[in-house]
Amino acid sequence: MGLPKIVVLGAGYGGLMTVSRLQKQLNHQEAEVILVNQNPYHYATTQLHEPAAGTLDPEYVRFPIDQVVDTNKVRFIQDRVTGFDPNKKEVYLKDASEALTYDHLVFALGSNTETFGTKGVLENALQIRNLDSVRVIREHMEYQFAQYQNSEEKKDELITIVVGGAGFSGIEYVGELVDRIPKLCREFDIPRDKLRLINIEAAPTVLPGFDKELVDYAVQYLEAGGVEFKIGTPIQEVTEDGVILKGGEEIKAATVVWTCGVRGNSLLEEAGVETMRGRVKVDEYLQAPGYENLYVIGDNSLIFNDQERPYPPTAQMATQQGELMGNNLVTILRGGSPKSFKFVSKGTVASLGRGSAIGMIGNKKIVGYRASVMKRLIDLRWFYMIGGLSLAIKKAKL
Ligand SMILES: Cc1cc2nc3c(=O)[nH]c(=O)nc-3n(C[C@H](O)[C@H](O)[C@H](O)COP(=O)(O)OP(=O)(O)OC[C@H]3O[C@@H](n4cnc5c(N)ncnc54)[C@H](O)[C@@H]3O)c2cc1C
């Protein structure tokens, strides 16, 4: 009989942490571990808003997977997962002629964009999804500025930026734009007061679920930086020319970035796994109910808190799940009983650009520069956890 085969799909927070635990604990020839990811590198999704605005070099947020994966213990396959069959225990890859079989599958492919049925989002809006998509946003924005300056007509829509969504990623992106726009205006010789940056949110508040005092701080800070908020205002359609709001108002904008939310990865639904908005309500061991040895972690898992409300999908959640997942798989292979998952919140910090942030650490509120230093430390902690001191130092220097 061959070695038990563990296949981990996705080298994001959840997948990479699972593999990190496995390679640390498994003995030689105890199991075959395979990691599949579409890129040869990992990117820190939590920081993508920075290269998207052009305030950070995209190199900062990524590192090669073989820098942190022990290739003596883990086989890395760079390929795109196109589907899987949990009954046959097979995974299908774009460039492989044969299916990849498994004994244990960890599904950690991250989320897809949630459009809430809004017309034109996928066709016309830009999205903060991965390294390539944020490179496009940055280039697109700069191109519109150049076009504005190069044209006789000086069309206002070329220098109008709409950010759909004032949740976590929307606010963090808007914060970065507040830092970047004055520099862009100087670079392209455009007066700052000509430019519009509009943040549109369907919910009645910015950062739904956040402490009110912190939300007020964020709104005041961003408004002082020139952001126009339209709150309680659903976007009805994203067109080639901009957005149409509920009620019919049209805002012409050459740059529309959609950050309104995520749903589970469509590959789960396509495989017939039961989902709620694409996410799988996993059991206490992070298993998809009804399937043997299928584990779903990160943005694709749905976990409820004590008040029966779903936890939002976060890197913090994915990392904790990945840690337990790796440990549990080792325990299972050795005939032991797996531990159940319990999320422990370490706090939340949302950045408002380079120099400010808001956050809750325990029951303590933090704002301003102190909070932004905390945010940097949280980002560096991930590099430290996965790549040790040398990776953290390298990133800190950058
Ligand atoms: C702008 C922004 C800011 C955020 N800020 C925070 C924050 O401050 N704190 C926080 O906790 N959370 C934050 N989040 C949320 C957090 O990034 C996600 O919850 C987290 O990345 C989920 O981890 P994951 O392992 O499920 O997926 P991911 O980290 O998204 O990893 C998925 C991996 O799978 C790969 N992949 C996807 N599809 C395929 C395929 N078909 N084949 C092969 N490989 C594939 C991807 O390339 C990627 O490497 C933020 C998100 C965004 C967008």
The ligand as an SDF file (V2000), in Angstrom:
LIG
                    3D

 53 58  0  0  0  0  0  0  0  0999 V2000
   -8.0320   44.3350    0.2170 C   0  0  0  0  0  0  0  0  0  0  0  0
   -8.2370   43.2910    1.2620 C   0  0  0  0  0  0  0  0  0  0  0  0
   -7.8560   43.5600    2.5660 C   0  0  0  0  0  0  0  0  0  0  0  0
   -8.0470   42.5800    3.5600 C   0  0  0  0  0  0  0  0  0  0  0  0
   -7.6330   42.8630    4.8330 N   0  0  0  0  0  0  0  0  0  0  0  0
   -7.7360   41.9100    5.7920 C   0  0  0  0  0  0  0  0  0  0  0  0
   -7.2080   42.1620    7.0860 C   0  0  0  0  0  0  0  0  0  0  0  0
   -6.6890   43.2350    7.3860 O   0  0  0  0  0  0  0  0  0  0  0  0
   -7.3160   41.1660    8.0170 N   0  0  0  0  0  0  0  0  0  0  0  0
   -7.8690   39.9410    7.7200 C   0  0  0  0  0  0  0  0  0  0  0  0
   -7.8870   39.0610    8.6040 O   0  0  0  0  0  0  0  0  0  0  0  0
   -8.3960   39.6790    6.4990 N   0  0  0  0  0  0  0  0  0  0  0  0
   -8.3320   40.6340    5.5190 C   0  0  0  0  0  0  0  0  0  0  0  0
   -8.8130   40.3670    4.2500 N   0  0  0  0  0  0  0  0  0  0  0  0
   -9.4460   39.0630    3.9760 C   0  0  0  0  0  0  0  0  0  0  0  0
   -8.3790   37.9710    3.7440 C   0  0  0  0  0  0  0  0  0  0  0  0
   -7.4500   38.4060    2.7780 O   0  0  0  0  0  0  0  0  0  0  0  0
   -9.0010   36.6500    3.3060 C   0  0  0  0  0  0  0  0  0  0  0  0
   -9.9960   36.2910    4.2280 O   0  0  0  0  0  0  0  0  0  0  0  0
   -7.9160   35.5490    3.2410 C   0  0  0  0  0  0  0  0  0  0  0  0
   -6.9940   35.8450    2.2160 O   0  0  0  0  0  0  0  0  0  0  0  0
   -8.5280   34.1630    2.9970 C   0  0  0  0  0  0  0  0  0  0  0  0
   -7.5200   33.1980    2.9830 O   0  0  0  0  0  0  0  0  0  0  0  0
   -7.6770   31.8760    2.1140 P   0  0  0  0  0  0  0  0  0  0  0  0
   -6.5330   30.9900    2.4850 O   0  0  0  0  0  0  0  0  0  0  0  0
   -9.0540   31.3270    2.2370 O   0  0  0  0  0  0  0  0  0  0  0  0
   -7.5550   32.3500    0.5900 O   0  0  0  0  0  0  0  0  0  0  0  0
   -6.4570   33.2270   -0.1580 P   0  0  0  0  0  0  0  0  0  0  0  0
   -5.5170   33.8600    0.8030 O   0  0  0  0  0  0  0  0  0  0  0  0
   -7.2200   34.1010   -1.0840 O   0  0  0  0  0  0  0  0  0  0  0  0
   -5.6430   32.1360   -0.9950 O   0  0  0  0  0  0  0  0  0  0  0  0
   -6.1820   31.3850   -2.0360 C   0  0  0  0  0  0  0  0  0  0  0  0
   -5.0370   30.8540   -2.8980 C   0  0  0  0  0  0  0  0  0  0  0  0
   -5.5700   29.9660   -3.8720 O   0  0  0  0  0  0  0  0  0  0  0  0
   -5.0730   30.2860   -5.1670 C   0  0  0  0  0  0  0  0  0  0  0  0
   -6.0940   29.8850   -6.1530 N   0  0  0  0  0  0  0  0  0  0  0  0
   -7.3330   30.3940   -6.2970 C   0  0  0  0  0  0  0  0  0  0  0  0
   -8.0060   29.7250   -7.2470 N   0  0  0  0  0  0  0  0  0  0  0  0
   -7.1710   28.7690   -7.7280 C   0  0  0  0  0  0  0  0  0  0  0  0
   -7.3060   27.7270   -8.6880 C   0  0  0  0  0  0  0  0  0  0  0  0
   -8.4420   27.5440   -9.3680 N   0  0  0  0  0  0  0  0  0  0  0  0
   -6.2540   26.9110   -8.8900 N   0  0  0  0  0  0  0  0  0  0  0  0
   -5.0850   27.0570   -8.1970 C   0  0  0  0  0  0  0  0  0  0  0  0
   -4.9030   28.0190   -7.2670 N   0  0  0  0  0  0  0  0  0  0  0  0
   -5.9380   28.8550   -7.0220 C   0  0  0  0  0  0  0  0  0  0  0  0
   -4.8610   31.7940   -5.1050 C   0  0  0  0  0  0  0  0  0  0  0  0
   -3.9540   32.2380   -6.0990 O   0  0  0  0  0  0  0  0  0  0  0  0
   -4.3240   31.9590   -3.6840 C   0  0  0  0  0  0  0  0  0  0  0  0
   -2.9320   31.7280   -3.6420 O   0  0  0  0  0  0  0  0  0  0  0  0
   -8.6450   41.3190    3.2360 C   0  0  0  0  0  0  0  0  0  0  0  0
   -9.0220   41.0530    1.9160 C   0  0  0  0  0  0  0  0  0  0  0  0
   -8.8180   42.0200    0.9290 C   0  0  0  0  0  0  0  0  0  0  0  0
   -9.2130   41.7080   -0.5000 C   0  0  0  0  0  0  0  0  0  0  0  0
  1  2  1  0
  2  3  1  0
  2 52  2  0
  3  4  2  0
  4  5  1  0
  4 50  1  0
  5  6  2  0
  6  7  1  0
  6 13  1  0
  7  8  2  0
  7  9  1  0
  9 10  1  0
 10 11  2  0
 10 12  1  0
 12 13  2  0
 13 14  1  0
 14 15  1  0
 14 50  1  0
 15 16  1  0
 16 17  1  0
 16 18  1  0
 18 19  1  0
 18 20  1  0
 20 21  1  0
 20 22  1  0
 22 23  1  0
 23 24  1  0
 24 25  2  0
 24 26  1  0
 24 27  1  0
 27 28  1  0
 28 29  2  0
 28 30  1  0
 28 31  1  0
 31 32  1  0
 32 33  1  0
 33 34  1  0
 33 48  1  0
 34 35  1  0
 35 36  1  0
 35 46  1  0
 36 37  1  0
 36 45  1  0
 37 38  2  0
 38 39  1  0
 39 40  1  0
 39 45  2  0
 40 41  1  0
 40 42  2  0
 42 43  1  0
 43 44  2  0
 44 45  1  0
 46 47  1  0
 46 48  1  0
 48 49  1  0
 50 51  2  0
 51 52  1  0
 52 53  1  0
M  END
$$$$
